[in-house]
Amino acid sequence: MDGARSTEQGGGHRAYIGSFTSGGGRGITTAAVDPATGALTPLAVTETAENPSCLTLDRDTGVLYAVSEAEDGGVAAYRTGADGLTAHGPLVPVGASGPTHLSLAGRRLLTANYTSGSVSSLPLDPEGIPSGPPAVVAHQGSGPDTERQEGPHAHHVTPDPSGRWVLSVDLGTDSVRVRALDAAEGGPRLHRETALRPGSGPRHLAFHPDGETVYVLHELEPLLTVCRWDAREGRLEPADEVAVLAEKAPADTRPYPSVVTVSPDGRFVWAAVRGVDTIAAFSLADGPAKPRLTASVGCGGVWPRDLVVDPSGRRLYVANEWSGDVTWFDLDAATGEPRRAGSIEVPAAASVVFGP
């Protein structure tokens, strides 16, 4: 997902939308993107492995990758083309259960496995086809929330901008692990672990374009932790916490933040919050380390699972899982505030990436 958040607008522009087949999703939807309005037009649906809930695209090879978020977790690869997607090799097991996120790190495909509480690494052949067996690194630990943090639950894994490190976010252990990719073994080797607020359940992170600031979004508390990132030392240090709600949620509603993303020009941050079904907009006018909540708007549906800013920084796309739609917003150039512009039906929508 994170490696697919930057692409050029223009002719032949496509959006690829993953979904939960267990929730009525149809697999992966390919849609055309109008470069003038940002509107999506569905073109094709690819019946694929169970629950392709997270996608990422390798722009060098044109290969799209999808997790199969199932008990016997796997990854699938697809060739992109004018007529949609075609399978590019078989479904490959990740050696773990419930892969919920994936990313590219060099010539490896990494998955964060929520149910197993681990990270898997699979090598890619010269054509971009993943192969096994995977190198699997198990997380250890737990948190104070006995229902959600009885053990480790890796939820997100991504390389840093320098390409030297991999960061894995674990909701169950309230921490972010920094790992180095071992050239000999192919697996992510633990370098250090950064503890965050106990019981907060970190779920997702995003880098600022400066390469020195990281925003960690928490699922169990409506918080955004601002961290300093030292790529030379591979060190992540919490610096501040910012609320993602403009006001306290109603007593009968619990907020569950899901995804944070940063504008390509580094001026704004946005976070999706399920439960209250809002998008929080932050200004970085005071500097990358000082996000200021400036607006909170409806997500256009129910249960926003993914949130993607287009590469021009002019629009925001939200995959609303429970209402079954992808809604797009025009962004105010001065304030970053989202304004709803349209939507399409995509049952159990879970992930959006852009590409050719």
N, C-alpha and C positions, 0 to 999 in steps of 0.2 A: 503494500500500500504506500509506504512513504517514498520508495524509489520511483513511484509512478505519479507523484504529485507535481511534476514539472514537465511540461511539453509545450511545443509551439502551436499556437492557434493557426488555422488556415485551412485550405482545401483538403478534403479527405479526412478531416478531424473526426475522431470516434470516441465514444464513451463505452466502457465495458462495466457492466453492473452484475455483481455476484449476489446470490440470494440463498436463503435457507430452504432447501427442498423439503425438509421436515416440517416447515411452516407453510407450505403451499407454493414455494418458489419454483420457477421453471428452469433453473440452472443459471447460465450466464447470458444476459441480454446485451447485444451489440446495438448501439444507437448512434445515429449521425448527430453532430453538434453544429448548429447554425452559427458561423463565426460572427455574425452581426448581432444576433439576439441572445445567443447561448441556449436556445431551445433545443430539446432533445426529440429525436424521431426514431422510434424503435425500428430496426432493420431485420434482426434475426435473433433467434434463441438457440443456444447450444445446450442440448441435454448432456449433462456431465455427471461427474461423481457426486456423491451425496454431499450436500451442504457446502458449495463453493462460496464460503462466507467472507473470504478475504482474497484479494487479487493484487498482483504486482506485475509490472511490465519491464522487460529488458529492452531498452530502446536501441541498443546496438544490434541485437539479433531479431527484434520484432516478435519475440516469444512472450506470451502471456502465461503467468503461473497462477494457479488457484490451489488453496488448501481444500481438503475434504475433511471438514470438521465433524468427525465421527469417532466412534469407539476405537475402531482400527484406523487411525488417522493416516492420511496420505496427501500427496501433492500431484497435480496434473499440469501438463504443459500444452499450450495451443499456439499454432501459427495464426497470426492476424492477416486478414486479407479483405479484398473488396466485398466478398460475399459473407463475411463473418469470420468465425473461428473454425479451425480444423485441428484434430488431435495431433499432438507432436510427441509420440511415445506413450507408453502405458502409465497408468496410475502407479506411483511409487510409494510404498509405505515409509512413514517417518519414524517408525519404531516407538510410537507413543500415542496417547489418546487425546483427542480433542484439540488438534492444532487450530489456534484461533487467529494467528497472524503469521505473515511470512515476508521476507525481504531478501534482496540480493546483496551479497558481500563478496566482491571479486567474482570468482568462478564457483561460488557456492550459493546454495539456496538454504536459507535458515528459516526455521519455524519455531514459534513459541507455542508450547503445548499446555493448554490450560489444565485439563483434567489430570495429566500426568505430572505437571509441575516441572517441566524440563524444556530444554532447547535442543533441536535437532539440526544437523548440518549435512547436506547432501551435495556431492560434487556434480558439476555440470560438464557434459562432454562438449566437444567443439561446436556441435550444433545446438547447444543449449538444452539438451535433454537431461533431466536429473536421473541419477542412478544411485543404487545402494551398494552395500548396506550403509545406513546413516550413522554418523557419529552422534550419540545422544548424551547430553550432560544433564544430570538430575539436579534440581535445586533442593535445598534443605531449609527447614524452618517452618514457622507458623506465626499467627497473629492473635490478638485478643478477641476478635470476632469469631466465636466458636462455630457459627453456622457457615461463614464464608472463608474463614482463615484457619481451618483445621490442619492445613498443610500448604505446601507451595502451589501457586497457580500462576505460571508464567503466562502473560497476556500479550506482550509486545516485544519484538526484537528488531533492532535496526543498527546498521553501521553508522559511525560518526562521520562528519564531512571529510575528515582526513583519510578515511579508509583504513586506519590502523587498528580501530577498536570496534567492538560490538557491544551495545547496551541492551540488556534484557530487563524488562519491567515485571515485577512479580507482585500480584495483588494479594497473595496469601502470606507473604513474608514482609510486606511493607518495605520493600527495598528495590534498588536498581543495581544489577550486577554489571560490572565492566569486564569484558573478556577480550582476549587477544586470539586471533585466528592462528592456530598452530599449523605451519606449513607442512610439517611431517605427518601429523595425525589427522589433519583436516577438521578437527573439532574446536569449538570455542573454549579456550583455556582461561580459567578464572584469574583475573588480575586484582580486583578489589570489589567490595560490596558497599554501597551507600545506603545507610538506614534513613528512612523517612518517618513521618509521624505515625506512631502505633495506632492501628485500627483504621487508617485512612484508605487502604486498599488502592495503591497506585495502579493505573490501568494502561496509560498511554503517554508517550512523550513526543515532543517535536523540537528540532533545533532552530534557533534563529539563524538567519543568513550570515551573521557575524562569526559563526562557528564557535562562539565562546559562551553562549547562553542557551540553556535548555529549560523547557517548560514541561513539567510532569503533572498530568491530570489524574486526580484520584476518583475512584468510583464510590467508595463507601463514605466519603465526606466530600461535600461540594467545594473542593479546594484545588488551586493551581499552585504548585511549588516552583519557584524560580530558582534555578541552579546555575552555578558557575562551572564551566567545562574547560579543563586543561588537557588539550590533545597531546601535548608533549609527555605529560606524566600519566595520562589516562585516569584523571581524577575528576569526579563529579561531587560538588559541594553545594548543599542547600543554602540559599541565601535569604529567601523571603517566601511568604505564603499570601495568596490573594483569593478572596471568595469569588466564586463563579456565579453566585446568585445576587441580584440586586436587592432582594428582600427575602426573608425567611419563607421557606415553602410552607403551604398549608399543613395543618396538623395531621391530616389523613393522607398526605402525599410525601413520599420519600424521593429525593432527587438522586439520580444515578448518572453522573457525568460519564461520557463515553470516549470522545475524541477531541484532541486539540490540534490546531493547524495554524501556520504563520503565513502572512502575505509574502509574496516573492520579494517585495521591496523592503521588507522588515519593519513596516510601519504599524501593522495590526496583528492581533492574535484573536482567534475565534475558538470557542469551545461549545460542544453540543452537550445538552443535559437532558437525559431521559427522565421520565416520571413527571417533571414539570413541562417537558417538551419545548425547550427554549434553546436559543443560540445566544451565548454571551459574547459580546464584542468588546475587545480591549484596545485602547490606544497605547502606543509605545512612544508617544511624543516626548515623554520624560526620560527615554532611554530604554534599551532592551531589557534591563533588569528591573524596570518599574512599570509593569503593565497596569493600566488604570481602566476599570470597568466603566464603559460609557453607554452601553445599550444592552437590552435583553429583549429579544423578539421571538415570536412563535416560530417553530421549526417548519410549519406548513403541513404537519402530519402528527403521527404518534410514534414515539420511541425512536429518536434519531440515533442510529447506530454508527453512521459514518458521516464525515464532514470534509469536503474537499474544496479548496480554493483553486480556481483555474489559473493557468500560468501567467495570464495578463494581470491578475489581481483584481479583475473587474467583477467576477461572479463567484458565488459560493453554491455548492451542490450538496444536498443532504439526502442520505438514504434513510427513509423512515420505515423501519422494519414492520411495525405492527399495523400501520395504515396502508402499507404496501405501495409506496410511491417514492419517486425521486423528485424532489422539489429544488428549483434553482432560484437564486436571489441575485439581484443587482446590488453592487456595493457602492455606497456613497464614497466618492474619491477623497473627500476631505475628512470624513469621520469614520469610515469603515463600517457604517451601520448597514445591515442587510435589509433589502426590500424585496418581498416576494414577487417573482416575475412569471412563474409557471411551474407545471409539474406533469409527470407521466406516471401511469400505473405500472408498477413493478412489484408483484407480490413478494412479501418477505425480503425486501431489498436490504442488503447488508454491507455492500462495498462498491465504491465507484473509483475507477481510474480512467485516465485519458491517454490516448495514443493515436497512431496513424490508422 
